[in-house]
């Protein structure tokens, strides 16, 4: 990919945006390199000069998107927040901001995550699994369990909250499966997510914590 990386940043970004958008909107099988080159304003021969095949392009975009997520999204999450539910809320807010700043990357990655059968090289699969592990640590490590009510088993309450959030996320993924991710309005989902977080806080935290 050195030929592509040798381009100036503006040209690189035009090709990346056109490619990410195409795969996000149409999926791998139906994605058209003809539409990509038209959107990017380059010749088809040049695209295959930079990427030897459609598969190579897709793999490059996958790795690029994973790196982008870790560098531009994970680094902005405030892991010093020890309130577990507040950390979840702030993490969701950061993610929404990152999505708005670069919709193409997150739309593409959303499509990729909804295609668990995608055949990826081992090094990309390992990077994807590493990103998931980092995400779990970012959300669950270093929280203050003393915020929970005295009359509940903290560890069990923690698990229930985690299962609830993960269940909501899985339900959302299932609901979005097969849809055009690029055209989904996520705002109602964020609003619903925050409502669930407030209910969880009222259910498991000491009263003075969630009233503040």
Backbone as ProteinMPNN parsed JSONL, in Angstrom:
{"seq_chain_A": "XXXXXXXXXXXXXXXXXXXXXXXXXXXXXXXXXXXXXXXXXXXXXXXXXXXXXXXXXXXXXXXXXXXXXXXXXXXXXXXXXXXXXXXXXXXXXXXXXXXXXXXXXXXXXXXXXXXXXXXXXXXXXXXXXXXXXXXXXXXXXXXXXXXXXXXXXXXXXXXXXXXXXXXXXXXXXXXXXXXXXXXXXXXXXXXXXXXXXXXXXXXXXXXXXXXX", "coords_chain_A": {"N_chain_A": [[0.81, -1.204, 0.0], [2.166, 1.125, -0.203], [2.259, 2.86, -2.372], [-0.211, 4.093, -2.363], [-0.089, 5.371, 0.121], [1.792, 7.21, -0.478], [0.527, 9.278, -1.698], [-0.758, 12.677, -1.504], [-2.367, 13.936, 1.475], [-4.98, 14.909, 1.076], [-5.867, 13.722, -1.335], [-5.681, 11.053, -0.621], [-7.65, 10.98, 1.382], [-10.002, 11.513, -0.043], [-10.258, 9.212, -1.616], [-10.421, 7.279, 0.399], [-12.774, 8.105, 1.764], [-14.712, 7.826, -0.252], [-14.542, 5.078, -0.719], [-15.052, 3.905, 1.822], [-17.674, 4.815, 2.221], [-19.014, 3.567, 0.085], [-18.748, 0.765, 0.643], [-20.01, 0.712, 3.134], [-22.626, 1.412, 2.502], [-23.432, -0.498, 0.629], [-22.375, -2.967, 1.261], [-19.925, -5.666, 1.136], [-20.127, -7.525, -1.061], [-21.863, -6.288, -2.942], [-20.709, -3.866, -3.37], [-19.378, -1.392, -5.54], [-16.599, -0.852, -7.521], [-16.581, 0.885, -9.599], [-18.377, 2.898, -8.867], [-16.946, 3.871, -6.733], [-14.572, 4.986, -7.859], [-15.706, 6.96, -9.396], [-16.887, 8.609, -7.481], [-14.608, 9.351, -6.087], [-13.201, 10.654, -8.005], [-11.177, 9.627, -9.675], [-9.322, 7.559, -12.017], [-10.255, 4.172, -12.87], [-8.15, 2.455, -13.25], [-6.183, 3.611, -11.699], [-7.082, 3.186, -9.122], [-6.737, 0.438, -8.84], [-4.089, 0.416, -9.127], [-3.189, 1.357, -6.755], [-4.429, -0.401, -4.986], [-4.485, -3.812, -5.239], [-6.734, -5.383, -5.602], [-10.298, -5.644, -5.088], [-10.752, -6.924, -2.675], [-8.333, -6.48, -1.328], [-8.528, -3.728, -0.987], [-10.764, -3.578, 0.7], [-9.809, -4.889, 2.971], [-7.772, -3.159, 3.7], [-9.273, -0.89, 4.35], [-10.667, -1.885, 6.54], [-8.627, -2.325, 8.449], [-7.673, 0.282, 8.639], [-9.938, 1.576, 9.705], [-10.222, 0.312, 12.196], [-7.838, 1.103, 13.455], [-8.252, 3.856, 13.415], [-10.478, 4.086, 15.116], [-9.418, 3.315, 17.617], [-7.386, 5.237, 17.939], [-8.661, 7.772, 17.615], [-11.038, 7.654, 19.017], [-11.067, 5.917, 21.362], [-9.007, 7.134, 22.8], [-10.129, 9.443, 23.713], [-11.879, 8.898, 25.692], [-12.846, 9.302, 29.019], [-11.318, 7.681, 31.352], [-10.863, 8.155, 33.969], [-13.139, 8.634, 35.274], [-14.898, 7.261, 37.813], [-17.433, 6.474, 38.399], [-19.449, 4.057, 37.363], [-21.828, 3.975, 35.736], [-21.978, 6.606, 34.881], [-19.626, 6.698, 33.451], [-20.262, 5.006, 31.353], [-22.25, 6.554, 30.141], [-20.793, 8.876, 29.375], [-18.951, 7.703, 27.686], [-20.604, 6.846, 25.624], [-21.423, 9.33, 24.693], [-19.008, 10.411, 23.746], [-18.522, 8.606, 21.709], [-20.655, 9.175, 19.999], [-19.998, 11.785, 19.23], [-17.598, 11.267, 17.887], [-18.561, 9.718, 15.804], [-20.077, 11.597, 14.434], [-18.089, 13.278, 13.543], [-16.636, 11.716, 11.783], [-18.342, 10.055, 9.924], [-18.186, 8.167, 7.883], [-16.18, 6.288, 8.545], [-17.225, 5.073, 10.906], [-19.68, 4.167, 10.01], [-18.838, 2.297, 8.139], [-17.407, 0.536, 9.82], [-19.481, -0.285, 11.447], [-20.996, -1.774, 9.637], [-19.142, -3.769, 9.104], [-18.989, -5.015, 11.631], [-21.467, -6.112, 11.756], [-21.241, -8.188, 10.108], [-20.273, -10.924, 10.859], [-19.232, -13.139, 9.598], [-17.285, -12.381, 7.891], [-14.374, -12.849, 5.975], [-11.376, -12.416, 7.207], [-7.875, -11.617, 7.225], [-5.539, -13.184, 9.528], [-4.028, -11.255, 11.045], [-5.583, -8.958, 10.97], [-7.949, -9.846, 12.114], [-6.981, -10.394, 14.652], [-6.322, -7.818, 15.459], [-8.863, -6.693, 15.533], [-10.071, -8.198, 17.61], [-8.413, -7.388, 19.667], [-9.106, -4.703, 19.832], [-11.724, -4.951, 20.782], [-11.198, -6.043, 23.305], [-9.77, -3.924, 24.473], [-11.806, -2.047, 24.526], [-13.579, -3.198, 26.382], [-12.015, -3.121, 28.729], [-11.715, -0.391, 28.96], [-14.268, 0.42, 29.642], [-15.051, -1.104, 31.893], [-13.032, -1.342, 33.86], [-11.595, -0.163, 36.956], [-13.74, 1.061, 38.347], [-15.852, 2.638, 40.864], [-17.118, 0.823, 43.297], [-18.394, 1.463, 45.627], [-20.43, 3.211, 45.258], [-22.745, 1.877, 44.945], [-25.865, 0.705, 46.326], [-26.226, -0.249, 49.8], [-27.749, -2.437, 50.389], [-27.659, -4.274, 48.382], [-26.097, -6.884, 46.519], [-23.075, -6.026, 45.428], [-21.351, -7.011, 43.421], [-23.078, -8.686, 41.967], [-24.99, -6.829, 41.198], [-23.44, -5.235, 39.59], [-22.882, -7.03, 37.53], [-25.477, -7.401, 36.535], [-26.061, -4.844, 35.537], [-24.086, -4.673, 33.59], [-24.818, -6.829, 31.942], [-27.316, -5.911, 31.168], [-26.699, -3.616, 29.633], [-25.07, -4.752, 27.663], [-26.915, -6.506, 26.613], [-28.768, -4.713, 25.544], [-27.168, -3.525, 23.592], [-26.639, -5.754, 21.951], [-29.231, -6.348, 21.15], [-29.772, -4.064, 19.7], [-27.882, -4.284, 17.634], [-28.901, -6.569, 16.409], [-31.354, -5.582, 15.603], [-30.571, -3.714, 13.73], [-29.385, -5.235, 11.823], [-28.928, -6.036, 8.465], [-29.937, -3.644, 7.64], [-29.434, -0.426, 6.04], [-26.772, 0.968, 7.25], [-25.612, 3.461, 6.94], [-27.708, 5.195, 6.64], [-29.135, 5.268, 8.956], [-30.766, 6.84, 11.641], [-29.319, 7.609, 14.532], [-29.963, 9.044, 16.793], [-32.471, 8.625, 18.296], [-31.87, 6.157, 19.43], [-29.704, 6.743, 21.093], [-30.964, 8.44, 22.934], [-32.771, 6.674, 24.093], [-30.964, 4.902, 25.223], [-29.727, 6.501, 27.212], [-31.925, 6.854, 28.886], [-32.305, 4.271, 29.867], [-29.927, 4.009, 31.297], [-30.334, 5.875, 33.349], [-32.454, 4.682, 34.703], [-31.197, 2.374, 35.613], [-29.327, 3.506, 37.348], [-30.979, 4.633, 39.335], [-32.003, 2.3, 40.311], [-29.877, 0.815, 41.403], [-27.957, 2.441, 42.67], [-26.933, 4.296, 45.623], [-29.275, 6.516, 47.067], [-28.582, 9.272, 47.301], [-26.626, 9.478, 45.367], [-27.747, 9.212, 42.783], [-29.561, 11.289, 42.806], [-28.176, 13.637, 42.66]], "CA_chain_A": [[0.0, 0.0, 0.0], [3.061, 2.284, -0.14], [1.913, 3.795, -3.451], [-1.347, 4.882, -1.892], [0.37, 6.21, 1.222], [2.636, 8.256, -1.044], [-0.322, 10.387, -2.161], [-0.967, 13.717, -0.501], [-3.444, 13.565, 2.392], [-6.305, 15.247, 0.523], [-6.24, 12.688, -2.307], [-5.912, 9.832, 0.145], [-8.92, 11.074, 2.091], [-11.094, 11.41, -1.02], [-10.388, 7.791, -1.971], [-10.884, 6.584, 1.594], [-14.178, 8.446, 2.026], [-15.54, 7.211, -1.299], [-14.522, 3.624, -0.53], [-15.764, 3.596, 3.064], [-19.092, 5.072, 1.977], [-19.539, 2.546, -0.826], [-18.868, -0.513, 1.347], [-20.991, 0.864, 4.199], [-23.973, 1.494, 1.935], [-23.794, -1.637, -0.229], [-21.777, -4.222, 1.687], [-18.773, -6.074, 0.336], [-20.48, -8.197, -2.319], [-22.526, -5.393, -3.893], [-19.935, -2.631, -3.527], [-18.907, -1.22, -6.919], [-15.397, -0.025, -7.678], [-16.927, 1.933, -10.567], [-18.944, 4.007, -8.105], [-15.882, 4.414, -5.884], [-13.679, 5.857, -8.63], [-16.488, 8.124, -9.827], [-17.023, 9.461, -6.303], [-13.283, 9.848, -5.712], [-12.674, 11.458, -9.099], [-9.945, 9.041, -10.22], [-9.534, 6.486, -12.977], [-10.326, 2.848, -12.245], [-6.811, 1.885, -13.283], [-5.411, 4.162, -10.586], [-7.513, 2.525, -7.886], [-6.095, -0.873, -8.777], [-2.652, 0.664, -9.027], [-2.948, 1.499, -5.326], [-4.92, -1.618, -4.325], [-4.465, -4.806, -6.321], [-8.047, -6.0, -5.775], [-11.376, -5.15, -4.226], [-10.527, -7.53, -1.363], [-7.232, -5.744, -0.698], [-9.059, -2.431, -0.596], [-11.644, -3.797, 1.85], [-8.972, -5.221, 4.126], [-7.089, -1.928, 4.088], [-10.27, -0.042, 5.003], [-10.957, -2.477, 7.842], [-7.507, -2.031, 9.346], [-7.677, 1.731, 8.814], [-11.054, 1.933, 10.576], [-9.907, -0.168, 13.538], [-6.807, 2.009, 13.989], [-8.893, 5.164, 13.615], [-11.33, 3.998, 16.293], [-8.568, 3.3, 18.808], [-6.626, 6.491, 18.049], [-9.499, 8.97, 17.667], [-12.203, 7.478, 19.882], [-10.688, 5.38, 22.663], [-8.132, 8.059, 23.508], [-10.915, 10.566, 24.217], [-12.752, 8.442, 26.773], [-12.328, 9.654, 30.338], [-11.309, 6.498, 32.214], [-10.707, 8.572, 35.358], [-14.494, 8.637, 35.838], [-15.048, 5.992, 38.523], [-18.859, 6.139, 38.418], [-19.61, 3.128, 36.253], [-22.907, 4.357, 34.828], [-21.582, 7.869, 34.259], [-18.614, 6.398, 32.441], [-20.993, 4.484, 30.201], [-22.923, 7.677, 29.487], [-19.789, 9.713, 28.73], [-18.389, 6.927, 26.584], [-21.583, 6.903, 24.538], [-21.397, 10.69, 24.151], [-17.783, 10.527, 22.956], [-18.707, 7.813, 20.492], [-21.558, 9.906, 19.119], [-19.225, 12.888, 18.662], [-16.654, 10.701, 16.926], [-19.342, 9.305, 14.642], [-20.472, 12.786, 13.692], [-16.891, 13.838, 12.925], [-16.213, 10.859, 10.682], [-19.415, 9.085, 9.768], [-17.826, 7.094, 6.956], [-15.429, 5.253, 9.256], [-18.08, 4.344, 11.829], [-20.671, 3.441, 9.212], [-18.144, 1.134, 7.59], [-17.102, -0.394, 10.9], [-20.749, -0.861, 11.862], [-21.319, -2.802, 8.659], [-18.189, -4.858, 9.322], [-19.347, -5.717, 12.863], [-22.708, -6.841, 11.492], [-20.903, -9.268, 9.171], [-19.316, -11.747, 11.599], [-18.651, -14.183, 8.763], [-16.313, -11.797, 6.969], [-13.1, -13.565, 5.967], [-10.302, -11.459, 7.413], [-6.563, -12.205, 7.531], [-5.333, -13.337, 10.976], [-3.528, -10.067, 11.731], [-6.695, -8.013, 11.121], [-8.847, -10.451, 13.1], [-6.341, -10.193, 15.958], [-6.461, -6.39, 15.78], [-10.27, -6.5, 15.871], [-10.274, -8.774, 18.94], [-7.686, -6.525, 20.598], [-9.917, -3.504, 19.999], [-12.84, -5.307, 21.66], [-10.652, -6.193, 24.65], [-9.483, -2.57, 24.949], [-13.092, -1.415, 24.803], [-14.097, -3.743, 27.637], [-11.221, -2.574, 29.832], [-12.013, 1.043, 29.018], [-15.575, 0.623, 30.248], [-15.316, -1.836, 33.126], [-11.964, -1.343, 34.859], [-11.361, 1.003, 37.805], [-14.963, 1.751, 38.782], [-16.054, 2.759, 42.299], [-18.257, -0.007, 43.666], [-19.034, 1.985, 46.836], [-21.596, 4.0, 44.863], [-23.922, 1.022, 44.938], [-26.632, 0.608, 47.562], [-25.691, -1.198, 50.776], [-28.61, -3.608, 50.516], [-27.567, -5.13, 47.198], [-24.81, -7.518, 46.268], [-22.452, -5.132, 44.453], [-20.845, -7.758, 42.269], [-24.214, -9.132, 41.17], [-25.576, -5.636, 40.587], [-22.522, -4.86, 38.511], [-23.11, -7.955, 36.413], [-26.794, -7.123, 35.965], [-25.936, -3.632, 34.727], [-23.289, -5.007, 32.411], [-25.646, -7.663, 31.072], [-28.382, -5.077, 30.605], [-26.129, -2.778, 28.577], [-24.654, -5.621, 26.562], [-28.144, -7.008, 25.993], [-29.311, -3.629, 24.717], [-26.295, -3.395, 22.423], [-26.875, -6.903, 21.073], [-30.565, -6.176, 20.562], [-29.662, -3.003, 18.693], [-27.19, -4.866, 16.488], [-29.848, -7.463, 15.736], [-32.381, -4.731, 14.988], [-29.983, -3.015, 12.583], [-28.836, -6.189, 10.865], [-29.557, -5.998, 7.154], [-30.319, -2.278, 7.281], [-28.4, 0.454, 5.512], [-26.267, 1.659, 8.438], [-25.285, 4.846, 6.608], [-28.925, 6.016, 6.651], [-29.823, 5.102, 10.233], [-30.731, 7.969, 12.576], [-28.98, 7.018, 15.813], [-30.379, 9.904, 17.905], [-33.449, 7.99, 19.193], [-31.227, 5.07, 20.163], [-28.926, 7.351, 22.179], [-31.91, 8.92, 23.941], [-33.279, 5.493, 24.796], [-29.834, 4.385, 25.987], [-29.582, 7.338, 28.399], [-33.056, 6.575, 29.766], [-32.009, 3.009, 30.534], [-28.867, 4.255, 32.264], [-30.932, 6.552, 34.499], [-33.232, 3.676, 35.439], [-30.235, 1.513, 36.297], [-28.738, 4.266, 38.454], [-31.996, 4.721, 40.384], [-32.25, 0.963, 40.849], [-28.741, 0.195, 42.078], [-27.094, 3.366, 43.406], [-27.438, 4.958, 46.811], [-30.181, 7.583, 46.639], [-27.904, 10.561, 47.156], [-25.765, 9.472, 44.178], [-28.476, 9.475, 41.543], [-30.341, 12.522, 42.902], [-27.304, 14.78, 42.425]], "C_chain_A": [[0.854, 1.268, 0.0], [2.735, 3.316, -1.212], [0.767, 4.698, -3.022], [-0.91, 5.857, -0.796], [1.273, 7.348, 0.741], [1.851, 9.436, -1.58], [-0.421, 11.457, -1.092], [-2.247, 13.388, 0.278], [-4.831, 13.828, 1.821], [-6.772, 14.185, -0.468], [-6.516, 11.363, -1.614], [-7.3, 9.854, 0.774], [-10.103, 10.958, 1.143], [-11.347, 9.957, -1.399], [-10.929, 6.994, -0.787], [-12.371, 6.836, 1.837], [-15.107, 7.785, 1.009], [-15.649, 5.708, -1.097], [-15.29, 3.208, 0.715], [-17.275, 3.749, 2.88], [-19.715, 3.976, 1.118], [-19.745, 1.206, -0.113], [-19.906, -0.434, 2.467], [-22.412, 0.814, 3.656], [-24.398, 0.22, 1.218], [-23.244, -2.976, 0.243], [-20.678, -4.652, 0.733], [-19.175, -6.608, -1.042], [-21.024, -7.23, -3.362], [-21.793, -4.072, -4.103], [-19.345, -2.571, -4.93], [-17.669, -0.325, -6.95], [-15.643, 1.084, -8.702], [-17.504, 3.159, -9.845], [-17.874, 4.668, -7.238], [-15.017, 5.391, -6.67], [-14.41, 7.102, -9.113], [-16.604, 9.123, -8.68], [-15.69, 10.115, -5.934], [-12.655, 10.725, -6.792], [-11.343, 10.971, -9.628], [-10.302, 7.979, -11.238], [-9.521, 5.139, -12.283], [-8.953, 2.19, -12.209], [-5.961, 2.362, -12.122], [-5.796, 3.493, -9.269], [-6.809, 1.179, -7.735], [-4.574, -0.776, -8.874], [-2.268, 0.77, -7.547], [-3.334, 0.236, -4.561], [-5.115, -2.68, -5.405], [-5.826, -5.453, -6.58], [-9.057, -5.348, -4.841], [-11.19, -5.673, -2.799], [-9.407, -6.809, -0.613], [-7.699, -4.384, -0.192], [-9.904, -2.57, 0.668], [-10.836, -4.085, 3.109], [-8.221, -3.984, 4.627], [-8.043, -1.011, 4.853], [-10.612, -0.564, 6.397], [-9.869, -2.134, 8.845], [-7.444, -0.535, 9.651], [-8.748, 2.146, 9.818], [-10.811, 1.49, 12.017], [-8.879, 0.744, 14.202], [-7.396, 3.377, 14.305], [-9.721, 5.16, 14.895], [-10.512, 4.056, 17.581], [-7.899, 4.656, 19.014], [-7.519, 7.709, 18.293], [-10.669, 8.875, 18.636], [-11.788, 7.025, 21.286], [-9.874, 6.379, 23.478], [-8.888, 9.22, 24.146], [-11.839, 10.177, 25.367], [-12.086, 8.713, 28.119], [-12.413, 8.441, 31.264], [-11.06, 6.86, 33.676], [-12.064, 8.663, 36.059], [-14.752, 7.276, 36.488], [-16.507, 5.582, 38.7], [-19.141, 5.317, 37.164], [-20.65, 3.589, 35.243], [-22.6, 5.685, 34.143], [-20.519, 7.643, 33.188], [-19.267, 5.848, 31.18], [-21.646, 5.613, 29.412], [-21.921, 8.544, 28.718], [-19.14, 9.007, 27.542], [-19.316, 6.973, 25.381], [-21.575, 8.281, 23.882], [-20.167, 10.903, 23.274], [-17.925, 9.778, 21.634], [-19.598, 8.545, 19.505], [-20.83, 11.068, 18.45], [-18.26, 12.385, 17.599], [-17.365, 10.262, 15.655], [-19.712, 10.499, 13.784], [-19.285, 13.398, 12.959], [-16.421, 13.01, 11.737], [-17.202, 9.715, 10.507], [-19.002, 7.901, 8.898], [-17.104, 5.95, 7.644], [-16.358, 4.415, 10.125], [-19.206, 3.609, 11.103], [-20.067, 2.176, 8.627], [-17.912, 0.095, 8.674], [-18.369, -1.039, 11.434], [-21.181, -1.979, 10.935], [-20.423, -4.016, 8.85], [-18.578, -5.681, 10.549], [-20.644, -6.499, 12.708], [-22.497, -7.973, 10.499], [-19.875, -10.179, 9.816], [-18.65, -12.825, 10.762], [-17.6, -13.673, 7.802], [-14.966, -12.505, 7.109], [-11.968, -12.556, 6.03], [-8.989, -12.181, 7.675], [-6.357, -12.25, 9.04], [-4.896, -12.055, 11.68], [-4.631, -9.019, 11.917], [-7.698, -8.544, 12.145], [-8.303, -10.253, 14.508], [-6.485, -8.74, 16.402], [-7.9, -6.076, 16.194], [-10.564, -7.015, 17.285], [-9.581, -7.926, 20.006], [-8.477, -5.245, 20.873], [-11.089, -3.781, 20.934], [-12.375, -5.444, 23.108], [-10.353, -4.822, 25.268], [-10.774, -1.855, 25.341], [-13.683, -1.899, 26.126], [-13.343, -3.191, 28.845], [-11.551, -1.095, 30.043], [-13.321, 1.313, 29.761], [-15.657, 0.051, 31.661], [-14.236, -1.75, 34.202], [-11.943, -0.047, 35.674], [-12.598, 1.736, 38.262], [-15.084, 1.716, 40.305], [-17.315, 1.991, 42.7], [-18.983, 0.507, 44.903], [-20.257, 2.84, 46.52], [-22.884, 3.189, 44.926], [-24.579, 0.97, 46.316], [-26.06, -0.466, 48.476], [-26.492, -2.49, 50.832], [-28.614, -4.49, 49.272], [-26.172, -5.741, 47.135], [-24.138, -6.745, 45.126], [-21.996, -5.872, 43.208], [-21.982, -8.223, 41.358], [-24.899, -7.956, 40.478], [-24.74, -5.175, 39.405], [-22.747, -5.725, 37.279], [-24.451, -7.678, 35.74], [-26.759, -5.879, 35.079], [-25.184, -3.94, 33.445], [-24.108, -5.829, 31.431], [-26.756, -6.847, 30.409], [-27.867, -4.245, 29.44], [-25.727, -3.621, 27.381], [-25.869, -6.191, 25.835], [-28.773, -5.968, 25.088], [-28.487, -3.475, 23.442], [-26.528, -4.532, 21.438], [-28.232, -6.811, 20.384], [-30.535, -5.122, 19.458], [-28.969, -3.519, 17.439], [-28.121, -5.772, 15.693], [-30.906, -6.663, 14.988], [-31.856, -4.062, 13.716], [-29.454, -3.953, 11.509], [-29.635, -6.176, 9.562], [-29.994, -4.618, 6.724], [-29.12, -1.517, 6.714], [-27.914, 1.341, 6.649], [-26.04, 3.141, 8.164], [-26.498, 5.773, 6.713], [-29.711, 5.904, 7.953], [-29.663, 6.357, 11.081], [-30.525, 7.395, 13.976], [-29.502, 7.818, 17.007], [-31.41, 9.24, 18.826], [-32.841, 6.865, 20.012], [-30.394, 5.6, 21.321], [-29.856, 7.814, 23.293], [-32.448, 7.758, 24.778], [-32.201, 4.908, 25.702], [-29.667, 5.175, 27.29], [-30.721, 7.091, 29.392], [-32.832, 5.283, 30.54], [-30.93, 3.194, 31.602], [-29.417, 4.931, 33.521], [-31.74, 5.581, 35.351], [-32.301, 2.761, 36.233], [-29.62, 2.216, 37.497], [-29.727, 4.362, 39.612], [-32.219, 3.37, 41.062], [-31.116, 0.465, 41.739], [-27.874, 1.134, 42.908], [-27.762, 3.853, 44.691], [-28.207, 6.202, 46.374], [-29.481, 8.905, 46.415], [-27.049, 10.637, 45.892], [-26.559, 9.82, 42.925], [-29.347, 10.718, 41.604], [-29.489, 13.75, 42.572], [-27.281, 15.144, 40.96]], "O_chain_A": [[0.329, 2.367, 0.182], [2.913, 4.515, -0.994], [0.771, 5.901, -3.281], [-1.312, 7.02, -0.791], [1.492, 8.324, 1.459], [2.427, 10.48, -1.886], [-0.196, 11.186, 0.087], [-3.103, 12.649, -0.208], [-5.756, 13.052, 2.057], [-7.937, 13.789, -0.45], [-7.452, 10.644, -1.964], [-8.037, 8.869, 0.707], [-11.116, 10.355, 1.5], [-12.494, 9.52, -1.495], [-11.793, 6.134, -0.954], [-13.135, 5.903, 2.084], [-16.157, 7.251, 1.369], [-16.719, 5.127, -1.28], [-16.085, 2.269, 0.675], [-18.053, 2.909, 3.333], [-20.821, 3.515, 1.4], [-20.799, 0.584, -0.251], [-20.61, -1.411, 2.722], [-23.3, 0.237, 4.283], [-25.583, -0.115, 1.194], [-23.601, -4.017, -0.309], [-20.516, -4.079, -0.345], [-18.626, -6.191, -2.062], [-20.686, -7.338, -4.541], [-22.209, -3.251, -4.92], [-18.866, -3.578, -5.45], [-17.691, 0.808, -6.469], [-14.973, 2.116, -8.666], [-17.169, 4.299, -10.166], [-17.896, 5.881, -7.034], [-14.756, 6.501, -6.205], [-13.813, 8.173, -9.228], [-16.441, 10.328, -8.875], [-15.645, 11.275, -5.523], [-11.695, 11.45, -6.532], [-10.477, 11.769, -9.988], [-11.451, 7.546, -11.316], [-8.875, 4.964, -11.25], [-8.625, 1.464, -11.272], [-5.12, 1.621, -11.613], [-4.947, 3.262, -8.409], [-6.345, 0.824, -6.652], [-3.868, -1.772, -8.719], [-1.19, 0.342, -7.135], [-2.657, -0.153, -3.609], [-5.837, -2.455, -6.377], [-6.052, -6.01, -7.655], [-8.7, -4.601, -3.93], [-11.44, -4.953, -1.832], [-9.516, -6.558, 0.587], [-7.315, -3.946, 0.892], [-9.775, -1.773, 1.597], [-11.151, -3.579, 4.187], [-8.059, -3.793, 5.832], [-7.674, -0.428, 5.873], [-10.821, 0.218, 7.324], [-10.158, -1.703, 9.961], [-7.19, -0.138, 10.788], [-8.493, 2.978, 10.689], [-11.156, 2.209, 12.955], [-9.029, 1.114, 15.367], [-7.079, 3.981, 15.33], [-9.675, 6.115, 15.67], [-10.874, 4.762, 18.522], [-7.852, 5.165, 20.134], [-7.173, 8.582, 19.089], [-11.23, 9.895, 19.036], [-12.121, 7.675, 22.276], [-10.027, 6.465, 24.696], [-8.355, 9.904, 25.019], [-12.505, 11.033, 25.949], [-10.915, 8.394, 28.325], [-13.448, 8.199, 31.885], [-11.044, 5.979, 34.535], [-12.132, 8.758, 37.284], [-14.816, 6.258, 35.799], [-16.784, 4.454, 39.109], [-19.075, 5.826, 36.045], [-20.394, 3.596, 34.039], [-22.919, 5.873, 32.969], [-20.511, 8.31, 32.154], [-18.866, 6.19, 30.067], [-21.606, 5.633, 28.182], [-22.156, 8.904, 27.564], [-18.822, 9.63, 26.529], [-18.862, 7.122, 24.247], [-21.704, 8.393, 22.663], [-20.256, 11.497, 22.2], [-17.503, 10.258, 20.582], [-19.33, 8.539, 18.303], [-21.01, 11.317, 17.258], [-18.117, 12.996, 16.54], [-16.833, 10.416, 14.556], [-19.668, 10.429, 12.556], [-19.445, 13.971, 11.882], [-15.865, 13.556, 10.784], [-16.94, 8.574, 10.886], [-19.417, 6.769, 9.143], [-17.374, 4.781, 7.368], [-16.295, 3.186, 10.093], [-19.634, 2.542, 11.543], [-20.696, 1.119, 8.618], [-18.186, -1.089, 8.476], [-18.352, -2.204, 11.831], [-21.675, -3.013, 11.386], [-20.883, -5.155, 8.77], [-18.506, -6.909, 10.516], [-20.889, -7.447, 13.453], [-23.449, -8.639, 10.093], [-18.725, -10.216, 9.381], [-17.621, -13.373, 11.159], [-17.077, -14.433, 6.987], [-14.482, -12.73, 8.218], [-11.637, -11.917, 5.031], [-8.987, -13.25, 8.287], [-6.936, -11.44, 9.764], [-5.341, -11.787, 12.796], [-4.623, -8.278, 12.899], [-8.232, -7.78, 12.949], [-9.056, -9.979, 15.443], [-6.738, -8.464, 17.574], [-8.123, -5.28, 17.105], [-11.233, -6.337, 18.065], [-10.098, -7.764, 21.112], [-8.515, -4.762, 22.005], [-11.418, -2.951, 21.781], [-13.069, -5.015, 24.03], [-10.646, -4.587, 26.441], [-10.831, -1.154, 26.351], [-14.223, -1.107, 26.898], [-13.948, -2.838, 29.857], [-11.649, -0.624, 31.176], [-13.453, 2.334, 30.435], [-16.271, 0.661, 32.536], [-14.511, -2.063, 35.361], [-12.235, 1.029, 35.152], [-12.525, 2.932, 38.544], [-14.486, 0.861, 40.958], [-18.435, 2.451, 42.472], [-20.081, 0.039, 45.204], [-21.036, 3.16, 47.417], [-23.979, 3.749, 44.958], [-23.922, 1.167, 47.339], [-25.49, -1.456, 48.017], [-25.982, -3.521, 51.269], [-29.476, -5.357, 49.127], [-25.202, -5.173, 47.637], [-24.591, -6.811, 43.983], [-22.222, -5.422, 42.085], [-21.87, -8.165, 40.133], [-25.332, -8.061, 39.331], [-25.264, -4.78, 38.363], [-22.796, -5.237, 36.15], [-24.551, -7.715, 34.513], [-27.355, -5.86, 34.002], [-25.585, -3.527, 32.356], [-24.097, -5.563, 30.23], [-27.092, -7.064, 29.245], [-28.505, -4.169, 28.39], [-25.998, -3.264, 26.235], [-25.864, -6.342, 24.614], [-29.253, -6.287, 24.0], [-29.036, -3.314, 22.352], [-26.606, -4.305, 20.23], [-28.375, -7.144, 19.208], [-31.184, -5.268, 18.423], [-29.4, -3.237, 16.32], [-28.13, -5.748, 14.463], [-31.303, -7.022, 13.88], [-32.596, -3.869, 12.751], [-29.115, -3.516, 10.41], [-30.861, -6.29, 9.567], [-30.383, -4.422, 5.572], [-27.966, -1.91, 6.885], [-28.551, 2.341, 6.982], [-26.247, 3.979, 9.041], [-26.346, 6.986, 6.857], [-30.836, 6.396, 8.041], [-28.557, 6.878, 11.225], [-31.426, 6.775, 14.542], [-29.484, 7.315, 18.13], [-31.239, 9.289, 20.044], [-33.241, 6.637, 21.154], [-30.365, 5.003, 22.397], [-29.565, 7.602, 24.471], [-32.561, 7.85, 26.001], [-32.489, 4.471, 26.816], [-29.486, 4.582, 28.354], [-30.503, 7.116, 30.604], [-33.133, 5.208, 31.731], [-31.01, 2.606, 32.681], [-29.009, 4.597, 34.634], [-31.71, 5.653, 36.579], [-32.583, 2.417, 37.38], [-29.412, 1.601, 38.543], [-29.335, 4.185, 40.766], [-32.579, 3.306, 42.237], [-31.363, -0.232, 42.723], [-27.125, 0.671, 43.769], [-28.985, 3.824, 44.825], [-27.821, 6.865, 45.411], [-29.76, 9.592, 45.433], [-26.774, 11.729, 45.395], [-26.113, 10.619, 42.101], [-29.834, 11.172, 40.569], [-30.035, 14.8, 42.236], [-26.596, 16.089, 40.569]]}, "name": "protein", "num_of_chains": 1, "seq": "XXXXXXXXXXXXXXXXXXXXXXXXXXXXXXXXXXXXXXXXXXXXXXXXXXXXXXXXXXXXXXXXXXXXXXXXXXXXXXXXXXXXXXXXXXXXXXXXXXXXXXXXXXXXXXXXXXXXXXXXXXXXXXXXXXXXXXXXXXXXXXXXXXXXXXXXXXXXXXXXXXXXXXXXXXXXXXXXXXXXXXXXXXXXXXXXXXXXXXXXXXXXXXXXXXXX"}
